[in-house]
Amino acid sequence: MYEGKTSTLFRKYAIPQMIGLLFNSVYLIVDGVFIGNRLGRDAMAAAAVSVPFIEILLSISMAVASGAGIMISNYIGKKNKKEAVRIFNIAIWVLGAISILIVVLGNVFINPLAELLGSTPKIHKAAVKYLWYIITFSPFLLFSFLLGGLVRNDGRPKLAMFALAFGSVSNIVLDYVFMYPLNMGIAGAALATALGPIFSVIILLPHFLQKKGSLYFARVHMDDRSIRQIFVLGFPSFIMEFTIGIITFIYNIAIIKNGYGEIGLAAYLVIGYLMLIILTIFLGMAEGLQPVFSYFTGTGETRRNRDMLSFAAKIFLCTGVVCYVFIVFFSRDFFSVFTPKDIELISFAESKSLVYFSGFFLAGFNILMISFWQSTQITKQAMSVSLMRSLIAPPVLIMVLPVFFGSGAIWICHSLSEAITACVAFSMLIAIRRRAHP
């Protein structure tokens, strides 16, 4: 399952997960295209309010999937399939309980939640309508990512890719049907996004129900220690995925506070779509490599782990540079897809994106290091880098820089955060290697 050259394993595990997640990003992006073309700027701003919440959902699912996946791959590497099955079933029950809480509490507090996420009085009604569908159907989104991650750890990365891709394609079809022939407005876009993950879950379930791999549904003993370990190991993934939601939330607040209003929110929505694509490429490759890193840790193949890390770092950095070149030359064309007639919005988004993404080539390196340290159970370093690029550097920079350099400085803060984090991560890597080889 993990035999072959480093480049072969990279293609087998990293690329399918990247493709699957890229398709999954279409959930939000296709909504933006249809909403922008069909309903206009204010509807785009209303949809933007739900983006941080969707990212929170993905973060919770990835935390459970990664924490359980690390333990499962480690146990499979040690030939202990009984424990792997037990952890799989514990993860299912844990996420099921979380899903119920989200649906109940989310619907009870939906109005204050929308306000907290950045809704303005002008768009509040539409924002709440969109958010209701996302909350109510959230269990399917959560389980599509959990089951996809665990299928990947069970040696079938292409099945995980296909399930995510099929769900995304169904979302495109449903977006068109609900918003054009049925004329359901913003509710149609939200419903299409909410229904897409159901198809992914339907595709993934037979793998476990029919016992096609090492993992399957069974009655197991639940214990607090295993649950805690899942969350401890998965927390860096939570923060890594949650970074998109955190950054979006912080920017939504900063955009309103600095006087950019609805045009700022709408522009950041389309900038956010571009950010989502770039970070999804990095996150997909990093998540795809998690079973490889965890398996080699279980088998004690330290050299193969180091070789994979070195190879992946080069790929991630090169990918980051290529992405920024694309932004420089084609960002205006990308933004025009969403609101082809709103020249003011397109020009605003283009000018801000060149600054906003200037340091994003380093984001891939940061994400790779988090995934590597998390997968090899060096949790302290993974947590430190995760927190630095999400809860520490971005909020501080967004609060401080506009005071000294004006409101326009908010657009450079995300890239500066990635640059600062890359310096911290590289310093940690050097320190660890010096301790290992004094």
Secondary structure as a PSIPRED ss2 file (coil, helix, strand):
# PSIPRED VFORMAT (PSIPRED V4.0)

   1 M C   1.000  0.000  0.000
   2 Y C   1.000  0.000  0.000
   3 E C   1.000  0.000  0.000
   4 G C   1.000  0.000  0.000
   5 K C   1.000  0.000  0.000
   6 T H   0.000  1.000  0.000
   7 S H   0.000  1.000  0.000
   8 T H   0.000  1.000  0.000
   9 L H   0.000  1.000  0.000
  10 F H   0.000  1.000  0.000
  11 R H   0.000  1.000  0.000
  12 K H   0.000  1.000  0.000
  13 Y H   0.000  1.000  0.000
  14 A H   0.000  1.000  0.000
  15 I H   0.000  1.000  0.000
  16 P H   0.000  1.000  0.000
  17 Q H   0.000  1.000  0.000
  18 M H   0.000  1.000  0.000
  19 I H   0.000  1.000  0.000
  20 G H   0.000  1.000  0.000
  21 L H   0.000  1.000  0.000
  22 L H   0.000  1.000  0.000
  23 F H   0.000  1.000  0.000
  24 N H   0.000  1.000  0.000
  25 S H   0.000  1.000  0.000
  26 V H   0.000  1.000  0.000
  27 Y H   0.000  1.000  0.000
  28 L H   0.000  1.000  0.000
  29 I H   0.000  1.000  0.000
  30 V H   0.000  1.000  0.000
  31 D H   0.000  1.000  0.000
  32 G H   0.000  1.000  0.000
  33 V H   0.000  1.000  0.000
  34 F H   0.000  1.000  0.000
  35 I H   0.000  1.000  0.000
  36 G H   0.000  1.000  0.000
  37 N H   0.000  1.000  0.000
  38 R H   0.000  1.000  0.000
  39 L C   1.000  0.000  0.000
  40 G C   1.000  0.000  0.000
  41 R H   0.000  1.000  0.000
  42 D H   0.000  1.000  0.000
  43 A H   0.000  1.000  0.000
  44 M H   0.000  1.000  0.000
  45 A H   0.000  1.000  0.000
  46 A H   0.000  1.000  0.000
  47 A H   0.000  1.000  0.000
  48 A H   0.000  1.000  0.000
  49 V H   0.000  1.000  0.000
  50 S H   0.000  1.000  0.000
  51 V H   0.000  1.000  0.000
  52 P H   0.000  1.000  0.000
  53 F H   0.000  1.000  0.000
  54 I H   0.000  1.000  0.000
  55 E H   0.000  1.000  0.000
  56 I H   0.000  1.000  0.000
  57 L H   0.000  1.000  0.000
  58 L H   0.000  1.000  0.000
  59 S H   0.000  1.000  0.000
  60 I H   0.000  1.000  0.000
  61 S H   0.000  1.000  0.000
  62 M H   0.000  1.000  0.000
  63 A H   0.000  1.000  0.000
  64 V H   0.000  1.000  0.000
  65 A H   0.000  1.000  0.000
  66 S H   0.000  1.000  0.000
  67 G H   0.000  1.000  0.000
  68 A H   0.000  1.000  0.000
  69 G H   0.000  1.000  0.000
  70 I H   0.000  1.000  0.000
  71 M H   0.000  1.000  0.000
  72 I H   0.000  1.000  0.000
  73 S H   0.000  1.000  0.000
  74 N H   0.000  1.000  0.000
  75 Y H   0.000  1.000  0.000
  76 I H   0.000  1.000  0.000
  77 G H   0.000  1.000  0.000
  78 K C   1.000  0.000  0.000
  79 K C   1.000  0.000  0.000
  80 N C   1.000  0.000  0.000
  81 K H   0.000  1.000  0.000
  82 K H   0.000  1.000  0.000
  83 E H   0.000  1.000  0.000
  84 A H   0.000  1.000  0.000
  85 V H   0.000  1.000  0.000
  86 R H   0.000  1.000  0.000
  87 I H   0.000  1.000  0.000
  88 F H   0.000  1.000  0.000
  89 N H   0.000  1.000  0.000
  90 I H   0.000  1.000  0.000
  91 A H   0.000  1.000  0.000
  92 I H   0.000  1.000  0.000
  93 W H   0.000  1.000  0.000
  94 V H   0.000  1.000  0.000
  95 L H   0.000  1.000  0.000
  96 G H   0.000  1.000  0.000
  97 A H   0.000  1.000  0.000
  98 I H   0.000  1.000  0.000
  99 S H   0.000  1.000  0.000
 100 I H   0.000  1.000  0.000
 101 L H   0.000  1.000  0.000
 102 I H   0.000  1.000  0.000
 103 V H   0.000  1.000  0.000
 104 V H   0.000  1.000  0.000
 105 L H   0.000  1.000  0.000
 106 G H   0.000  1.000  0.000
 107 N H   0.000  1.000  0.000
 108 V H   0.000  1.000  0.000
 109 F C   1.000  0.000  0.000
 110 I H   0.000  1.000  0.000
 111 N H   0.000  1.000  0.000
 112 P H   0.000  1.000  0.000
 113 L H   0.000  1.000  0.000
 114 A H   0.000  1.000  0.000
 115 E H   0.000  1.000  0.000
 116 L H   0.000  1.000  0.000
 117 L C   1.000  0.000  0.000
 118 G C   1.000  0.000  0.000
 119 S C   1.000  0.000  0.000
 120 T C   1.000  0.000  0.000
 121 P C   1.000  0.000  0.000
 122 K C   1.000  0.000  0.000
 123 I C   1.000  0.000  0.000
 124 H H   0.000  1.000  0.000
 125 K H   0.000  1.000  0.000
 126 A H   0.000  1.000  0.000
 127 A H   0.000  1.000  0.000
 128 V H   0.000  1.000  0.000
 129 K H   0.000  1.000  0.000
 130 Y H   0.000  1.000  0.000
 131 L H   0.000  1.000  0.000
 132 W H   0.000  1.000  0.000
 133 Y H   0.000  1.000  0.000
 134 I H   0.000  1.000  0.000
 135 I H   0.000  1.000  0.000
 136 T H   0.000  1.000  0.000
 137 F C   1.000  0.000  0.000
 138 S H   0.000  1.000  0.000
 139 P H   0.000  1.000  0.000
 140 F H   0.000  1.000  0.000
 141 L H   0.000  1.000  0.000
 142 L H   0.000  1.000  0.000
 143 F H   0.000  1.000  0.000
 144 S H   0.000  1.000  0.000
 145 F H   0.000  1.000  0.000
 146 L H   0.000  1.000  0.000
 147 L H   0.000  1.000  0.000
 148 G H   0.000  1.000  0.000
 149 G H   0.000  1.000  0.000
 150 L H   0.000  1.000  0.000
 151 V H   0.000  1.000  0.000
 152 R H   0.000  1.000  0.000
 153 N H   0.000  1.000  0.000
 154 D C   1.000  0.000  0.000
 155 G C   1.000  0.000  0.000
 156 R C   1.000  0.000  0.000
 157 P H   0.000  1.000  0.000
 158 K H   0.000  1.000  0.000
 159 L H   0.000  1.000  0.000
 160 A H   0.000  1.000  0.000
 161 M H   0.000  1.000  0.000
 162 F H   0.000  1.000  0.000
 163 A H   0.000  1.000  0.000
 164 L H   0.000  1.000  0.000
 165 A H   0.000  1.000  0.000
 166 F H   0.000  1.000  0.000
 167 G H   0.000  1.000  0.000
 168 S H   0.000  1.000  0.000
 169 V H   0.000  1.000  0.000
 170 S H   0.000  1.000  0.000
 171 N H   0.000  1.000  0.000
 172 I H   0.000  1.000  0.000
 173 V H   0.000  1.000  0.000
 174 L H   0.000  1.000  0.000
 175 D H   0.000  1.000  0.000
 176 Y H   0.000  1.000  0.000
 177 V H   0.000  1.000  0.000
 178 F H   0.000  1.000  0.000
 179 M H   0.000  1.000  0.000
 180 Y C   1.000  0.000  0.000
 181 P C   1.000  0.000  0.000
 182 L C   1.000  0.000  0.000
 183 N C   1.000  0.000  0.000
 184 M C   1.000  0.000  0.000
 185 G C   1.000  0.000  0.000
 186 I H   0.000  1.000  0.000
 187 A H   0.000  1.000  0.000
 188 G H   0.000  1.000  0.000
 189 A H   0.000  1.000  0.000
 190 A H   0.000  1.000  0.000
 191 L H   0.000  1.000  0.000
 192 A H   0.000  1.000  0.000
 193 T H   0.000  1.000  0.000
 194 A H   0.000  1.000  0.000
 195 L H   0.000  1.000  0.000
 196 G H   0.000  1.000  0.000
 197 P H   0.000  1.000  0.000
 198 I H   0.000  1.000  0.000
 199 F H   0.000  1.000  0.000
 200 S H   0.000  1.000  0.000
 201 V H   0.000  1.000  0.000
 202 I H   0.000  1.000  0.000
 203 I H   0.000  1.000  0.000
 204 L H   0.000  1.000  0.000
 205 L H   0.000  1.000  0.000
 206 P H   0.000  1.000  0.000
 207 H H   0.000  1.000  0.000
 208 F H   0.000  1.000  0.000
 209 L H   0.000  1.000  0.000
 210 Q C   1.000  0.000  0.000
 211 K C   1.000  0.000  0.000
 212 K C   1.000  0.000  0.000
 213 G C   1.000  0.000  0.000
 214 S C   1.000  0.000  0.000
 215 L C   1.000  0.000  0.000
 216 Y C   1.000  0.000  0.000
 217 F C   1.000  0.000  0.000
 218 A C   1.000  0.000  0.000
 219 R C   1.000  0.000  0.000
 220 V C   1.000  0.000  0.000
 221 H C   1.000  0.000  0.000
 222 M C   1.000  0.000  0.000
 223 D C   1.000  0.000  0.000
 224 D H   0.000  1.000  0.000
 225 R H   0.000  1.000  0.000
 226 S H   0.000  1.000  0.000
 227 I H   0.000  1.000  0.000
 228 R H   0.000  1.000  0.000
 229 Q H   0.000  1.000  0.000
 230 I H   0.000  1.000  0.000
 231 F H   0.000  1.000  0.000
 232 V H   0.000  1.000  0.000
 233 L H   0.000  1.000  0.000
 234 G H   0.000  1.000  0.000
 235 F H   0.000  1.000  0.000
 236 P H   0.000  1.000  0.000
 237 S H   0.000  1.000  0.000
 238 F H   0.000  1.000  0.000
 239 I H   0.000  1.000  0.000
 240 M H   0.000  1.000  0.000
 241 E H   0.000  1.000  0.000
 242 F H   0.000  1.000  0.000
 243 T H   0.000  1.000  0.000
 244 I H   0.000  1.000  0.000
 245 G H   0.000  1.000  0.000
 246 I H   0.000  1.000  0.000
 247 I H   0.000  1.000  0.000
 248 T H   0.000  1.000  0.000
 249 F H   0.000  1.000  0.000
 250 I H   0.000  1.000  0.000
 251 Y H   0.000  1.000  0.000
 252 N H   0.000  1.000  0.000
 253 I H   0.000  1.000  0.000
 254 A H   0.000  1.000  0.000
 255 I H   0.000  1.000  0.000
 256 I H   0.000  1.000  0.000
 257 K H   0.000  1.000  0.000
 258 N C   1.000  0.000  0.000
 259 G C   1.000  0.000  0.000
 260 Y C   1.000  0.000  0.000
 261 G H   0.000  1.000  0.000
 262 E H   0.000  1.000  0.000
 263 I H   0.000  1.000  0.000
 264 G H   0.000  1.000  0.000
 265 L H   0.000  1.000  0.000
 266 A H   0.000  1.000  0.000
 267 A H   0.000  1.000  0.000
 268 Y H   0.000  1.000  0.000
 269 L H   0.000  1.000  0.000
 270 V H   0.000  1.000  0.000
 271 I H   0.000  1.000  0.000
 272 G H   0.000  1.000  0.000
 273 Y H   0.000  1.000  0.000
 274 L H   0.000  1.000  0.000
 275 M H   0.000  1.000  0.000
 276 L H   0.000  1.000  0.000
 277 I H   0.000  1.000  0.000
 278 I H   0.000  1.000  0.000
 279 L H   0.000  1.000  0.000
 280 T H   0.000  1.000  0.000
 281 I H   0.000  1.000  0.000
 282 F H   0.000  1.000  0.000
 283 L H   0.000  1.000  0.000
 284 G H   0.000  1.000  0.000
 285 M H   0.000  1.000  0.000
 286 A H   0.000  1.000  0.000
 287 E H   0.000  1.000  0.000
 288 G H   0.000  1.000  0.000
 289 L H   0.000  1.000  0.000
 290 Q H   0.000  1.000  0.000
 291 P H   0.000  1.000  0.000
 292 V H   0.000  1.000  0.000
 293 F H   0.000  1.000  0.000
 294 S H   0.000  1.000  0.000
 295 Y H   0.000  1.000  0.000
 296 F H   0.000  1.000  0.000
 297 T H   0.000  1.000  0.000
 298 G H   0.000  1.000  0.000
 299 T H   0.000  1.000  0.000
 300 G C   1.000  0.000  0.000
 301 E C   1.000  0.000  0.000
 302 T H   0.000  1.000  0.000
 303 R H   0.000  1.000  0.000
 304 R H   0.000  1.000  0.000
 305 N H   0.000  1.000  0.000
 306 R H   0.000  1.000  0.000
 307 D H   0.000  1.000  0.000
 308 M H   0.000  1.000  0.000
 309 L H   0.000  1.000  0.000
 310 S H   0.000  1.000  0.000
 311 F H   0.000  1.000  0.000
 312 A H   0.000  1.000  0.000
 313 A H   0.000  1.000  0.000
 314 K H   0.000  1.000  0.000
 315 I H   0.000  1.000  0.000
 316 F H   0.000  1.000  0.000
 317 L H   0.000  1.000  0.000
 318 C H   0.000  1.000  0.000
 319 T H   0.000  1.000  0.000
 320 G H   0.000  1.000  0.000
 321 V H   0.000  1.000  0.000
 322 V H   0.000  1.000  0.000
 323 C H   0.000  1.000  0.000
 324 Y H   0.000  1.000  0.000
 325 V H   0.000  1.000  0.000
 326 F H   0.000  1.000  0.000
 327 I H   0.000  1.000  0.000
 328 V H   0.000  1.000  0.000
 329 F H   0.000  1.000  0.000
 330 F H   0.000  1.000  0.000
 331 S H   0.000  1.000  0.000
 332 R H   0.000  1.000  0.000
 333 D H   0.000  1.000  0.000
 334 F H   0.000  1.000  0.000
 335 F H   0.000  1.000  0.000
 336 S H   0.000  1.000  0.000
 337 V C   1.000  0.000  0.000
 338 F C   1.000  0.000  0.000
 339 T C   1.000  0.000  0.000
 340 P C   1.000  0.000  0.000
 341 K C   1.000  0.000  0.000
 342 D C   1.000  0.000  0.000
 343 I H   0.000  1.000  0.000
 344 E H   0.000  1.000  0.000
 345 L H   0.000  1.000  0.000
 346 I H   0.000  1.000  0.000
 347 S H   0.000  1.000  0.000
 348 F H   0.000  1.000  0.000
 349 A H   0.000  1.000  0.000
 350 E H   0.000  1.000  0.000
 351 S H   0.000  1.000  0.000
 352 K H   0.000  1.000  0.000
 353 S H   0.000  1.000  0.000
 354 L H   0.000  1.000  0.000
 355 V H   0.000  1.000  0.000
 356 Y H   0.000  1.000  0.000
 357 F C   1.000  0.000  0.000
 358 S C   1.000  0.000  0.000
 359 G C   1.000  0.000  0.000
 360 F H   0.000  1.000  0.000
 361 F H   0.000  1.000  0.000
 362 L H   0.000  1.000  0.000
 363 A H   0.000  1.000  0.000
 364 G H   0.000  1.000  0.000
 365 F H   0.000  1.000  0.000
 366 N H   0.000  1.000  0.000
 367 I H   0.000  1.000  0.000
 368 L H   0.000  1.000  0.000
 369 M H   0.000  1.000  0.000
 370 I H   0.000  1.000  0.000
 371 S H   0.000  1.000  0.000
 372 F H   0.000  1.000  0.000
 373 W H   0.000  1.000  0.000
 374 Q H   0.000  1.000  0.000
 375 S H   0.000  1.000  0.000
 376 T C   1.000  0.000  0.000
 377 Q C   1.000  0.000  0.000
 378 I C   1.000  0.000  0.000
 379 T H   0.000  1.000  0.000
 380 K H   0.000  1.000  0.000
 381 Q H   0.000  1.000  0.000
 382 A H   0.000  1.000  0.000
 383 M H   0.000  1.000  0.000
 384 S H   0.000  1.000  0.000
 385 V H   0.000  1.000  0.000
 386 S H   0.000  1.000  0.000
 387 L H   0.000  1.000  0.000
 388 M H   0.000  1.000  0.000
 389 R H   0.000  1.000  0.000
 390 S H   0.000  1.000  0.000
 391 L H   0.000  1.000  0.000
 392 I H   0.000  1.000  0.000
 393 A H   0.000  1.000  0.000
 394 P H   0.000  1.000  0.000
 395 P H   0.000  1.000  0.000
 396 V H   0.000  1.000  0.000
 397 L H   0.000  1.000  0.000
 398 I H   0.000  1.000  0.000
 399 M H   0.000  1.000  0.000
 400 V H   0.000  1.000  0.000
 401 L H   0.000  1.000  0.000
 402 P H   0.000  1.000  0.000
 403 V H   0.000  1.000  0.000
 404 F H   0.000  1.000  0.000
 405 F H   0.000  1.000  0.000
 406 G C   1.000  0.000  0.000
 407 S H   0.000  1.000  0.000
 408 G H   0.000  1.000  0.000
 409 A H   0.000  1.000  0.000
 410 I H   0.000  1.000  0.000
 411 W H   0.000  1.000  0.000
 412 I H   0.000  1.000  0.000
 413 C H   0.000  1.000  0.000
 414 H H   0.000  1.000  0.000
 415 S H   0.000  1.000  0.000
 416 L H   0.000  1.000  0.000
 417 S H   0.000  1.000  0.000
 418 E H   0.000  1.000  0.000
 419 A H   0.000  1.000  0.000
 420 I H   0.000  1.000  0.000
 421 T H   0.000  1.000  0.000
 422 A H   0.000  1.000  0.000
 423 C H   0.000  1.000  0.000
 424 V H   0.000  1.000  0.000
 425 A H   0.000  1.000  0.000
 426 F H   0.000  1.000  0.000
 427 S H   0.000  1.000  0.000
 428 M H   0.000  1.000  0.000
 429 L H   0.000  1.000  0.000
 430 I H   0.000  1.000  0.000
 431 A H   0.000  1.000  0.000
 432 I H   0.000  1.000  0.000
 433 R H   0.000  1.000  0.000
 434 R H   0.000  1.000  0.000
 435 R H   0.000  1.000  0.000
 436 A H   0.000  1.000  0.000
 437 H C   1.000  0.000  0.000
 438 P C   1.000  0.000  0.000
